[in-house]
Amino acid sequence: MNVSITPSSPNPLLPESLPSGGKDFWFNARLVAVFLQGFASGLPIALCSTALQAWFTLSHVDLVTIGFLALIGQPYVYKFLWAPLLDRFNLPWLDRRRGWIITFQVLLILGLLLMSLGNPVTSPLPLVILGFLVAFFSATQDIAIDAYRTDLLKPEERGLGASYAVTGYRIAMLVSGGLAMLIADHLGWAATYRLMAGFMLVGVIASLCGPKLIVRAHSPQTVCMAFVAPLKDLLARFPLGLLLLCIILYKLSDAMALSMTTTFLLRGLEFTQSQVGMVFKIFGMGATLLGLFIGGGLMPRLGLYRALWYFGIFQIITNLLFALLAWVGHQFALMAAVVFIEQLASGMGTAAFLALLMGLCHPNYTAAQFALLSAASAIGRVFIGPLGGFIAAQYGWFDFYLCSFMIGIPGLLALYGLRRYYDFDSVPYAAS
């Protein structure tokens, strides 16, 4: 069962239709919509985490209360539990995905406006509850946005679409993180949250004006089917153990290195906070975005399987560069170059990996399956940190990065094994 796309009525924000080929591969209505929805997805996260913690901290709230704020982010971890409901039920406006997206975007705006009325000193509990609701609305919006992006993009656009989505997401996190703190320093937190609620209108406009989905897929007929059928579909198409190994392990080497890199640079090589911050903010961010777009641009020529293979090898090799840095010692130029190359490889791998997750989803169950697969991919990132800390403490930084290189090899082997069961390039990624 296929998902075909027809554009919505003409509008000044998004062009109605663009033919495939040439510059239209790099910029078209679908990619603009994906970028704007990526921005809407990334904006609320800091507002119910780091920005909220800063508001409580600067209001001199006790540390115990501030510590509990970390629990607000739980909906992001467990969103796969209610994702099937967005496959089962269709709202009677816009289309199958945009109806859900705009509903939760409106709820996010209302939640942020209500948070602006709160006071961490006199009424911390209502503000915490509102923060939790904003996190829940945001996590549910993410489910719908992920499904919309998967259903909307053509197969050959998925790598580049991932680049647009992550770029919009990163920009939004800068706006609701660093920029929000600067604004709060001058205007106060209440005005800042009202302003951030206004920024959420970007997502509302993108939902109203974005390309329309005409979905030739069947929603599950019952709630029970909505929860059971996505897993049965995956089991029917893949050996579940091999699929999970590939999903969990593909980015594990990258996650292991990242979990200890800041500590390595600050404590192991004794770079200053300013040096590390400058390299990660300037070289790291720029390299990640460059890697995303290089990866997305190369995928039509390479095909999804070869892109995953080549970018995966590039990812794990960069860990050997950190081992070289550990051996050479305190060399700022080498450190900046290694961080740049590592973040470049990470961006390329992320573009291909997100394209893989989109390709694995069945159109009937896009919301449930993408949420489930992305949750599986996060398992390694959550649990690899303690192991990385133990290896670094017991064996040193050089051996730590050698281990992070070795731990990436099983992910490539699982990818190779998955090729027997999944035609990665069933839709040709032909260069235009």
C-alpha positions as a Python dict, from the first residue, in 0.01 Angstrom:
ca = {
    (1, 'M'): (0, 0, 0),
    (2, 'N'): (147, 328, -104),
    (3, 'V'): (131, 683, 15),
    (4, 'S'): (105, 941, -259),
    (5, 'I'): (133, 1314, -214),
    (6, 'T'): (-51, 1596, -378),
    (7, 'P'): (18, 1954, -282),
    (8, 'S'): (-236, 2167, -108),
    (9, 'S'): (-374, 2480, -265),
    (10, 'P'): (-120, 2745, -369),
    (11, 'N'): (12, 2963, -92),
    (12, 'P'): (290, 3219, -51),
    (13, 'L'): (488, 3010, 197),
    (14, 'L'): (525, 2680, 16),
    (15, 'P'): (531, 2636, -362),
    (16, 'E'): (247, 2420, -485),
    (17, 'S'): (458, 2171, -673),
    (18, 'L'): (808, 2134, -800),
    (19, 'P'): (921, 1887, -1062),
    (20, 'S'): (1186, 1636, -966),
    (21, 'G'): (1544, 1691, -1074),
    (22, 'G'): (1812, 1955, -1053),
    (23, 'K'): (1773, 2223, -790),
    (24, 'D'): (1427, 2090, -699),
    (25, 'F'): (1593, 1793, -532),
    (26, 'W'): (1763, 2032, -289),
    (27, 'F'): (1467, 2266, -229),
    (28, 'N'): (1098, 2196, -275),
    (29, 'A'): (767, 2224, -93),
    (30, 'R'): (810, 1897, 93),
    (31, 'L'): (1155, 1987, 225),
    (32, 'V'): (1043, 2334, 335),
    (33, 'A'): (756, 2176, 528),
    (34, 'V'): (993, 1925, 688),
    (35, 'F'): (1233, 2203, 792),
    (36, 'L'): (958, 2415, 950),
    (37, 'Q'): (808, 2118, 1131),
    (38, 'G'): (1158, 2028, 1252),
    (39, 'F'): (1176, 2377, 1403),
    (40, 'A'): (838, 2328, 1571),
    (41, 'S'): (955, 1992, 1706),
    (42, 'G'): (1274, 2129, 1861),
    (43, 'L'): (1134, 2448, 2014),
    (44, 'P'): (947, 2318, 2323),
    (45, 'I'): (1220, 2083, 2451),
    (46, 'A'): (1442, 2340, 2624),
    (47, 'L'): (1137, 2528, 2751),
    (48, 'C'): (1037, 2233, 2970),
    (49, 'S'): (1396, 2138, 3060),
    (50, 'T'): (1704, 2366, 3061),
    (51, 'A'): (1519, 2698, 3033),
    (52, 'L'): (1274, 2597, 3305),
    (53, 'Q'): (1563, 2484, 3528),
    (54, 'A'): (1732, 2820, 3472),
    (55, 'W'): (1410, 3002, 3567),
    (56, 'F'): (1381, 2802, 3891),
    (57, 'T'): (1752, 2840, 3966),
    (58, 'L'): (1759, 3217, 3920),
    (59, 'S'): (1445, 3238, 4136),
    (60, 'H'): (1646, 3073, 4420),
    (61, 'V'): (1422, 2768, 4444),
    (62, 'D'): (1570, 2485, 4656),
    (63, 'L'): (1787, 2226, 4482),
    (64, 'V'): (1557, 1933, 4564),
    (65, 'T'): (1270, 2092, 4371),
    (66, 'I'): (1503, 2175, 4082),
    (67, 'G'): (1623, 1816, 4076),
    (68, 'F'): (1267, 1691, 4027),
    (69, 'L'): (1237, 1902, 3712),
    (70, 'A'): (1434, 1635, 3527),
    (71, 'L'): (1127, 1408, 3551),
    (72, 'I'): (930, 1648, 3332),
    (73, 'G'): (1098, 1504, 3022),
    (74, 'Q'): (961, 1149, 3074),
    (75, 'P'): (701, 1174, 2791),
    (76, 'Y'): (983, 1190, 2536),
    (77, 'V'): (1111, 853, 2660),
    (78, 'Y'): (776, 673, 2659),
    (79, 'K'): (602, 833, 2362),
    (80, 'F'): (603, 502, 2172),
    (81, 'L'): (342, 376, 2421),
    (82, 'W'): (65, 597, 2281),
    (83, 'A'): (198, 646, 1928),
    (84, 'P'): (-34, 372, 1785),
    (85, 'L'): (-335, 588, 1873),
    (86, 'L'): (-226, 840, 1611),
    (87, 'D'): (-239, 563, 1350),
    (88, 'R'): (-578, 440, 1472),
    (89, 'F'): (-768, 770, 1485),
    (90, 'N'): (-787, 1043, 1220),
    (91, 'L'): (-898, 1393, 1314),
    (92, 'P'): (-1157, 1553, 1084),
    (93, 'W'): (-936, 1841, 962),
    (94, 'L'): (-641, 1878, 730),
    (95, 'D'): (-518, 1520, 672),
    (96, 'R'): (-417, 1205, 856),
    (97, 'R'): (-101, 1356, 1006),
    (98, 'R'): (-139, 1734, 993),
    (99, 'G'): (-464, 1718, 1189),
    (100, 'W'): (-278, 1573, 1486),
    (101, 'I'): (20, 1804, 1439),
    (102, 'I'): (-174, 2129, 1442),
    (103, 'T'): (-392, 2015, 1734),
    (104, 'F'): (-90, 1966, 1957),
    (105, 'Q'): (79, 2279, 1828),
    (106, 'V'): (-222, 2481, 1944),
    (107, 'L'): (-209, 2301, 2280),
    (108, 'L'): (164, 2381, 2303),
    (109, 'I'): (96, 2750, 2246),
    (110, 'L'): (-171, 2749, 2519),
    (111, 'G'): (58, 2556, 2755),
    (112, 'L'): (349, 2797, 2707),
    (113, 'L'): (120, 3097, 2757),
    (114, 'L'): (-8, 2945, 3083),
    (115, 'M'): (350, 2877, 3193),
    (116, 'S'): (427, 3247, 3142),
    (117, 'L'): (172, 3321, 3415),
    (118, 'G'): (347, 3092, 3666),
    (119, 'N'): (583, 3177, 3949),
    (120, 'P'): (854, 2930, 4064),
    (121, 'V'): (864, 3086, 4412),
    (122, 'T'): (498, 3124, 4505),
    (123, 'S'): (344, 2839, 4299),
    (124, 'P'): (610, 2592, 4180),
    (125, 'L'): (379, 2288, 4158),
    (126, 'P'): (136, 2432, 3897),
    (127, 'L'): (435, 2540, 3689),
    (128, 'V'): (587, 2192, 3709),
    (129, 'I'): (254, 2035, 3608),
    (130, 'L'): (226, 2272, 3313),
    (131, 'G'): (584, 2189, 3217),
    (132, 'F'): (495, 1818, 3218),
    (133, 'L'): (189, 1885, 3000),
    (134, 'V'): (401, 2086, 2756),
    (135, 'A'): (646, 1794, 2739),
    (136, 'F'): (357, 1553, 2673),
    (137, 'F'): (211, 1777, 2401),
    (138, 'S'): (558, 1817, 2249),
    (139, 'A'): (632, 1443, 2251),
    (140, 'T'): (296, 1370, 2086),
    (141, 'Q'): (358, 1643, 1829),
    (142, 'D'): (690, 1470, 1753),
    (143, 'I'): (512, 1139, 1689),
    (144, 'A'): (286, 1305, 1432),
    (145, 'I'): (569, 1508, 1274),
    (146, 'D'): (788, 1199, 1235),
    (147, 'A'): (499, 1015, 1070),
    (148, 'Y'): (417, 1312, 845),
    (149, 'R'): (779, 1339, 730),
    (150, 'T'): (795, 965, 660),
    (151, 'D'): (469, 965, 463),
    (152, 'L'): (543, 1292, 283),
    (153, 'L'): (894, 1246, 146),
    (154, 'K'): (976, 1051, -164),
    (155, 'P'): (1222, 767, -95),
    (156, 'E'): (1505, 951, -271),
    (157, 'E'): (1440, 1260, -54),
    (158, 'R'): (1456, 1089, 285),
    (159, 'G'): (1826, 1147, 350),
    (160, 'L'): (1806, 1514, 256),
    (161, 'G'): (1473, 1543, 439),
    (162, 'A'): (1642, 1417, 755),
    (163, 'S'): (1902, 1692, 707),
    (164, 'Y'): (1634, 1960, 680),
    (165, 'A'): (1446, 1824, 982),
    (166, 'V'): (1752, 1806, 1208),
    (167, 'T'): (1867, 2152, 1097),
    (168, 'G'): (1531, 2304, 1186),
    (169, 'Y'): (1537, 2111, 1515),
    (170, 'R'): (1886, 2237, 1606),
    (171, 'I'): (1799, 2598, 1522),
    (172, 'A'): (1489, 2577, 1740),
    (173, 'M'): (1690, 2440, 2032),
    (174, 'L'): (1928, 2737, 2004),
    (175, 'V'): (1628, 2972, 2003),
    (176, 'S'): (1457, 2815, 2306),
    (177, 'G'): (1786, 2750, 2486),
    (178, 'G'): (2057, 3012, 2458),
    (179, 'L'): (1847, 3286, 2299),
    (180, 'A'): (1566, 3238, 2550),
    (181, 'M'): (1811, 3293, 2837),
    (182, 'L'): (1942, 3612, 2678),
    (183, 'I'): (1587, 3741, 2630),
    (184, 'A'): (1493, 3646, 2987),
    (185, 'D'): (1793, 3840, 3117),
    (186, 'H'): (1646, 4157, 2966),
    (187, 'L'): (1268, 4102, 2960),
    (188, 'G'): (1208, 3838, 3227),
    (189, 'W'): (1091, 3480, 3201),
    (190, 'A'): (720, 3554, 3163),
    (191, 'A'): (778, 3763, 2850),
    (192, 'T'): (1022, 3501, 2721),
    (193, 'Y'): (768, 3218, 2742),
    (194, 'R'): (506, 3435, 2571),
    (195, 'L'): (755, 3509, 2293),
    (196, 'M'): (839, 3139, 2256),
    (197, 'A'): (466, 3063, 2229),
    (198, 'G'): (462, 3309, 1940),
    (199, 'F'): (748, 3124, 1771),
    (200, 'M'): (533, 2809, 1774),
    (201, 'L'): (315, 2980, 1512),
    (202, 'V'): (586, 2880, 1265),
    (203, 'G'): (469, 2522, 1306),
    (204, 'V'): (101, 2618, 1282),
    (205, 'I'): (163, 2801, 953),
    (206, 'A'): (363, 2505, 822),
    (207, 'S'): (78, 2271, 913),
    (208, 'L'): (-186, 2485, 745),
    (209, 'C'): (18, 2552, 431),
    (210, 'G'): (216, 2229, 400),
    (211, 'P'): (168, 1972, 124),
    (212, 'K'): (-137, 1756, 174),
    (213, 'L'): (-115, 1382, 222),
    (214, 'I'): (-349, 1158, 27),
    (215, 'V'): (-296, 834, 213),
    (216, 'R'): (-373, 510, 36),
    (217, 'A'): (-329, 318, 357),
    (218, 'H'): (-568, 168, 608),
    (219, 'S'): (-588, 281, 967),
    (220, 'P'): (-605, -9, 1215),
    (221, 'Q'): (-969, -96, 1274),
    (222, 'T'): (-946, -127, 1653),
    (223, 'V'): (-728, 14, 1929),
    (224, 'C'): (-599, -336, 1999),
    (225, 'M'): (-494, -376, 1636),
    (226, 'A'): (-326, -35, 1647),
    (227, 'F'): (-94, -166, 1919),
    (228, 'V'): (-46, -523, 1796),
    (229, 'A'): (-45, -493, 1417),
    (230, 'P'): (270, -269, 1386),
    (231, 'L'): (480, -521, 1580),
    (232, 'K'): (330, -818, 1390),
    (233, 'D'): (413, -643, 1063),
    (234, 'L'): (777, -594, 1165),
    (235, 'L'): (801, -957, 1281),
    (236, 'A'): (657, -1076, 950),
    (237, 'R'): (913, -881, 749),
    (238, 'F'): (1231, -910, 959),
    (239, 'P'): (1403, -1130, 1219),
    (240, 'L'): (1333, -903, 1513),
    (241, 'G'): (1665, -972, 1688),
    (242, 'L'): (1868, -880, 1381),
    (243, 'L'): (1658, -569, 1318),
    (244, 'L'): (1698, -449, 1677),
    (245, 'L'): (2072, -519, 1671),
    (246, 'C'): (2110, -306, 1360),
    (247, 'I'): (1898, -23, 1501),
    (248, 'I'): (2063, -26, 1845),
    (249, 'L'): (2423, -77, 1735),
    (250, 'Y'): (2454, 137, 1422),
    (251, 'K'): (2511, 464, 1613),
    (252, 'L'): (2645, 303, 1932),
    (253, 'S'): (3013, 371, 1859),
    (254, 'D'): (2930, 735, 1794),
    (255, 'A'): (2724, 756, 2116),
    (256, 'M'): (2997, 592, 2325),
    (257, 'A'): (3260, 838, 2208),
    (258, 'L'): (3027, 1135, 2256),
    (259, 'S'): (2936, 1027, 2610),
    (260, 'M'): (3290, 1095, 2735),
    (261, 'T'): (3438, 1340, 2484),
    (262, 'T'): (3380, 1655, 2690),
    (263, 'T'): (3537, 1492, 2996),
    (264, 'F'): (3828, 1366, 2784),
    (265, 'L'): (3902, 1712, 2647),
    (266, 'L'): (3861, 1895, 2980),
    (267, 'R'): (4014, 1647, 3225),
    (268, 'G'): (4218, 1415, 3007),
    (269, 'L'): (4388, 1677, 2790),
    (270, 'E'): (4324, 1981, 3013),
    (271, 'F'): (4179, 2212, 2751),
    (272, 'T'): (3992, 2509, 2895),
    (273, 'Q'): (3613, 2535, 2901),
    (274, 'S'): (3635, 2826, 2658),
    (275, 'Q'): (3843, 2623, 2413),
    (276, 'V'): (3614, 2322, 2426),
    (277, 'G'): (3300, 2537, 2407),
    (278, 'M'): (3431, 2732, 2108),
    (279, 'V'): (3529, 2418, 1918),
    (280, 'F'): (3197, 2243, 1978),
    (281, 'K'): (2982, 2550, 1908),
    (282, 'I'): (3170, 2666, 1597),
    (283, 'F'): (3338, 2358, 1450),
    (284, 'G'): (3105, 2096, 1596),
    (285, 'M'): (2771, 2251, 1506),
    (286, 'G'): (2889, 2359, 1161),
    (287, 'A'): (3039, 2019, 1088),
    (288, 'T'): (2723, 1834, 1197),
    (289, 'L'): (2500, 2040, 970),
    (290, 'L'): (2749, 2010, 684),
    (291, 'G'): (2761, 1634, 736),
    (292, 'L'): (2382, 1611, 733),
    (293, 'F'): (2357, 1786, 397),
    (294, 'I'): (2656, 1607, 242),
    (295, 'G'): (2510, 1275, 355),
    (296, 'G'): (2162, 1360, 230),
    (297, 'G'): (2303, 1484, -100),
    (298, 'L'): (2520, 1175, -160),
    (299, 'M'): (2250, 921, -84),
    (300, 'P'): (2077, 941, -426),
    (301, 'R'): (2408, 846, -589),
    (302, 'L'): (2515, 583, -339),
    (303, 'G'): (2182, 421, -253),
    (304, 'L'): (2064, 374, 103),
    (305, 'Y'): (2261, 56, 176),
    (306, 'R'): (2597, 183, 51),
    (307, 'A'): (2539, 517, 224),
    (308, 'L'): (2474, 342, 556),
    (309, 'W'): (2781, 123, 503),
    (310, 'Y'): (3025, 399, 398),
    (311, 'F'): (2902, 654, 651),
    (312, 'G'): (2904, 389, 924),
    (313, 'I'): (3269, 306, 851),
    (314, 'F'): (3352, 678, 850),
    (315, 'Q'): (3180, 715, 1190),
    (316, 'I'): (3380, 445, 1366),
    (317, 'I'): (3712, 548, 1206),
    (318, 'T'): (3681, 894, 1360),
    (319, 'N'): (3710, 727, 1701),
    (320, 'L'): (4060, 623, 1603),
    (321, 'L'): (4136, 992, 1549),
    (322, 'F'): (4041, 1054, 1912),
    (323, 'A'): (4275, 769, 2008),
    (324, 'L'): (4548, 949, 1812),
    (325, 'L'): (4466, 1270, 1999),
    (326, 'A'): (4491, 1083, 2331),
    (327, 'W'): (4834, 955, 2225),
    (328, 'V'): (4962, 1294, 2098),
    (329, 'G'): (4825, 1494, 2390),
    (330, 'H'): (4735, 1862, 2425),
    (331, 'Q'): (4731, 1994, 2067),
    (332, 'F'): (4457, 2251, 2003),
    (333, 'A'): (4472, 2244, 1622),
    (334, 'L'): (4455, 1864, 1615),
    (335, 'M'): (4170, 1867, 1868),
    (336, 'A'): (3968, 2110, 1655),
    (337, 'A'): (4031, 1904, 1342),
    (338, 'V'): (3932, 1577, 1512),
    (339, 'V'): (3610, 1726, 1652),
    (340, 'F'): (3524, 1868, 1310),
    (341, 'I'): (3579, 1535, 1132),
    (342, 'E'): (3394, 1338, 1401),
    (343, 'Q'): (3091, 1568, 1389),
    (344, 'L'): (3096, 1564, 1008),
    (345, 'A'): (3085, 1183, 1008),
    (346, 'S'): (2814, 1182, 1275),
    (347, 'G'): (2596, 1411, 1065),
    (348, 'M'): (2637, 1193, 756),
    (349, 'G'): (2554, 880, 954),
    (350, 'T'): (2249, 1046, 1110),
    (351, 'A'): (2107, 1142, 769),
    (352, 'A'): (2136, 784, 643),
    (353, 'F'): (2010, 630, 967),
    (354, 'L'): (1695, 843, 978),
    (355, 'A'): (1632, 757, 613),
    (356, 'L'): (1658, 389, 712),
    (357, 'L'): (1404, 430, 994),
    (358, 'M'): (1162, 600, 754),
    (359, 'G'): (1210, 326, 496),
    (360, 'L'): (1139, 47, 746),
    (361, 'C'): (793, 183, 834),
    (362, 'H'): (475, 46, 679),
    (363, 'P'): (236, 326, 566),
    (364, 'N'): (-45, 182, 779),
    (365, 'Y'): (158, 210, 1099),
    (366, 'T'): (407, 491, 1040),
    (367, 'A'): (351, 667, 1373),
    (368, 'A'): (377, 352, 1585),
    (369, 'Q'): (668, 193, 1401),
    (370, 'F'): (883, 507, 1375),
    (371, 'A'): (830, 578, 1745),
    (372, 'L'): (916, 218, 1834),
    (373, 'L'): (1228, 204, 1614),
    (374, 'S'): (1355, 543, 1728),
    (375, 'A'): (1302, 437, 2091),
    (376, 'A'): (1509, 124, 2025),
    (377, 'S'): (1785, 337, 1875),
    (378, 'A'): (1800, 539, 2199),
    (379, 'I'): (1867, 235, 2418),
    (380, 'G'): (2236, 233, 2342),
    (381, 'R'): (2275, 605, 2401),
    (382, 'V'): (2116, 571, 2745),
    (383, 'F'): (2318, 276, 2871),
    (384, 'I'): (2656, 320, 2700),
    (385, 'G'): (2764, 611, 2922),
    (386, 'P'): (2834, 408, 3240),
    (387, 'L'): (3028, 148, 3041),
    (388, 'G'): (3230, 420, 2873),
    (389, 'G'): (3313, 581, 3207),
    (390, 'F'): (3428, 246, 3350),
    (391, 'I'): (3656, 172, 3052),
    (392, 'A'): (3809, 520, 3058),
    (393, 'A'): (3871, 500, 3434),
    (394, 'Q'): (4019, 151, 3427),
    (395, 'Y'): (4219, 148, 3103),
    (396, 'G'): (4275, 512, 3000),
    (397, 'W'): (4160, 730, 2714),
    (398, 'F'): (4358, 563, 2434),
    (399, 'D'): (4204, 223, 2509),
    (400, 'F'): (3863, 382, 2558),
    (401, 'Y'): (3860, 514, 2202),
    (402, 'L'): (3994, 187, 2066),
    (403, 'C'): (3702, 12, 2238),
    (404, 'S'): (3456, 268, 2097),
    (405, 'F'): (3594, 185, 1751),
    (406, 'M'): (3556, -190, 1805),
    (407, 'I'): (3202, -158, 1940),
    (408, 'G'): (3094, -7, 1608),
    (409, 'I'): (3186, -318, 1407),
    (410, 'P'): (2889, -536, 1521),
    (411, 'G'): (2651, -265, 1398),
    (412, 'L'): (2799, -286, 1049),
    (413, 'L'): (2778, -666, 1057),
    (414, 'A'): (2411, -646, 1161),
    (415, 'L'): (2351, -403, 872),
    (416, 'Y'): (2511, -653, 635),
    (417, 'G'): (2291, -933, 773),
    (418, 'L'): (1975, -723, 741),
    (419, 'R'): (2036, -692, 367),
    (420, 'R'): (1913, -1051, 325),
    (421, 'Y'): (1566, -950, 447),
    (422, 'Y'): (1529, -590, 335),
    (423, 'D'): (1578, -444, -11),
    (424, 'F'): (1733, -112, 92),
    (425, 'D'): (1720, 24, -260),
    (426, 'S'): (1388, -114, -382),
    (427, 'V'): (1307, 241, -490),
    (428, 'P'): (1610, 353, -694),
    (429, 'Y'): (1809, 645, -558),
    (430, 'A'): (1890, 763, -908),
    (431, 'A'): (2086, 1084, -937),
    (432, 'S'): (1895, 1345, -1131),
}
